[in-house]
Amino acid sequence: MFYFILATLATPRNHTIDDTIGDDITGDVPTYTPSSVWNAGQDCPSCSVQPDQSLAFDQTWHAATYGPSDNTPRSIDFSFNGTAIYVFGIIANKVSGATTLTNITVVLDGKRVGSFVHTPDNTNTLKYNVLLYGSPSIPRNNHHVTLQLNGATSTSLLLFDYAIYT
């Protein structure tokens, strides 16, 4: 009797977690806390910062601000199973009457792993597909990411677009 052992070679693949549609494999959608202060940017005509919808991933993004006078912190949570993670957003510069400073802390599996700060320049440009956080090599496992807005001293804006994991 002959026994054959079949070996499979796994090729790493990238998967996307869209701000609105969620994970392209599991369908899990990020959690926005508190949900009442987060806006689906493309559906917010009263939002001061108005990105070009055609330049956002899947034409969607989520937006919130957090400042010294706000009582409840703002955050985004999502999970994935993989070996790498990259988080992307839209960054605003000078917009009349709007907060455009971006200041966030990134927590991976309960540990602070990074931060992202963008101080707006004097242009009125918006930047798309900006890497807010990236980690190309993490243990293959289930992981949990939290993006926290920092607004203790200055109001911060986050325009979250999507994440890619391997």
C-alpha positions in Angstrom: 0.0 0.0 0.0 1.3 3.4 -0.9 0.6 6.5 1.2 0.9 9.9 -0.3 1.3 13.0 1.8 0.1 16.1 0.0 1.8 19.3 1.0 0.2 22.6 0.3 2.1 25.7 -0.1 0.2 28.7 1.3 0.7 31.9 -0.6 0.2 35.0 1.6 -2.7 37.1 0.4 -3.8 40.6 1.3 -7.3 41.2 2.5 -9.1 44.5 3.1 -11.2 45.9 5.9 -13.2 48.7 4.5 -14.5 51.3 7.0 -18.1 50.6 5.9 -18.2 47.3 4.1 -15.9 45.6 6.5 -13.6 42.6 6.1 -13.7 41.1 2.6 -13.4 37.6 4.1 -15.4 37.6 7.3 -17.7 40.6 6.6 -16.9 41.9 10.1 -17.3 45.7 10.2 -15.2 48.0 12.4 -16.8 49.2 15.6 -17.0 52.9 16.1 -17.2 54.2 19.7 -19.3 56.0 20.6 -21.3 55.3 17.4 -23.3 58.5 17.8 -20.3 60.8 17.0 -18.9 58.9 14.0 -20.1 60.0 10.6 -20.0 58.0 7.4 -18.2 60.8 5.7 -19.7 60.3 2.2 -23.1 60.7 3.8 -22.3 63.8 5.9 -23.0 67.0 3.9 -22.6 69.1 7.1 -19.1 67.8 7.8 -16.5 70.6 7.3 -13.9 68.3 5.7 -15.3 66.9 2.4 -12.9 64.5 0.7 -13.4 63.6 -3.0 -15.5 60.4 -2.7 -14.0 58.9 -5.9 -10.5 59.0 -4.3 -11.5 57.1 -1.1 -11.3 53.3 -1.0 -14.7 51.9 -2.0 -15.8 55.6 -2.0 -16.4 55.6 1.8 -14.7 56.8 5.0 -15.6 57.4 8.6 -14.9 60.7 10.4 -14.9 62.0 14.0 -13.3 64.6 16.0 -12.2 64.5 19.7 -11.2 67.5 21.8 -10.6 68.7 25.3 -14.2 69.5 25.9 -15.5 66.1 24.8 -16.5 63.7 27.6 -16.2 60.4 25.8 -13.1 59.2 24.0 -13.4 58.2 20.3 -12.0 54.9 18.9 -12.3 52.4 16.1 -11.8 48.6 16.7 -11.4 45.7 14.3 -10.0 42.3 14.3 -8.2 40.1 11.8 -6.2 36.9 11.5 -2.9 37.4 9.8 0.8 38.3 9.8 0.8 41.9 8.8 -1.4 45.0 9.2 -1.5 48.4 7.4 -4.1 51.1 8.4 -4.9 53.9 6.0 -6.7 57.2 6.3 -7.4 60.5 4.5 -5.4 63.5 5.8 -6.6 67.1 5.6 -4.6 70.2 5.7 -6.1 73.7 5.9 -9.9 73.7 5.7 -11.6 76.9 6.8 -13.5 76.5 10.0 -12.4 72.9 10.5 -10.1 70.9 12.8 -7.6 69.1 10.6 -4.9 68.0 13.1 -4.8 64.2 13.2 -3.4 62.7 16.4 -4.0 59.0 17.1 -2.6 56.2 19.1 -2.6 52.6 17.7 -3.1 49.6 20.0 -2.5 46.1 18.8 -3.6 43.2 21.0 -3.9 45.5 24.0 -0.4 47.0 23.7 0.4 50.5 22.4 2.4 50.0 19.3 2.5 53.4 17.6 1.0 56.8 17.0 0.4 59.0 14.1 0.4 62.8 14.1 -0.2 65.1 11.2 0.0 68.8 11.8 -1.8 70.5 8.9 0.3 72.6 6.6 -0.9 75.8 4.9 -2.1 74.1 1.7 -5.8 73.2 1.2 -4.9 69.7 -0.1 -6.2 66.4 1.1 -4.0 63.3 1.0 -5.5 59.9 0.3 -4.2 56.4 1.1 -2.0 57.8 3.9 -0.4 55.0 6.0 -1.4 55.7 9.6 0.2 52.5 10.9 2.0 49.5 9.5 3.5 46.4 10.9 4.9 44.0 8.2 5.7 41.1 10.5 3.5 40.0 13.4 2.9 36.4 14.6 0.2 34.5 12.6 -2.7 34.8 15.0 -6.0 36.5 15.6 -5.3 40.2 16.3 -7.3 43.2 17.6 -6.5 46.8 16.5 -7.8 49.9 18.3 -7.3 53.4 16.9 -7.8 56.0 19.6 -8.1 59.7 18.9 -6.0 61.9 21.1 -7.7 65.2 22.0 -6.7 66.1 25.6 -4.9 69.3 24.5 -6.0 70.0 20.9 -9.0 68.7 18.9 -8.1 65.9 16.6 -9.8 64.7 13.4 -9.6 61.1 12.1 -10.8 60.2 8.6 -10.5 56.4 8.6 -10.6 54.7 5.2 -9.5 51.1 5.3 -6.9 48.5 6.5 -5.0 45.8 4.7 -3.9 42.6 6.4 -1.8 39.7 5.1 
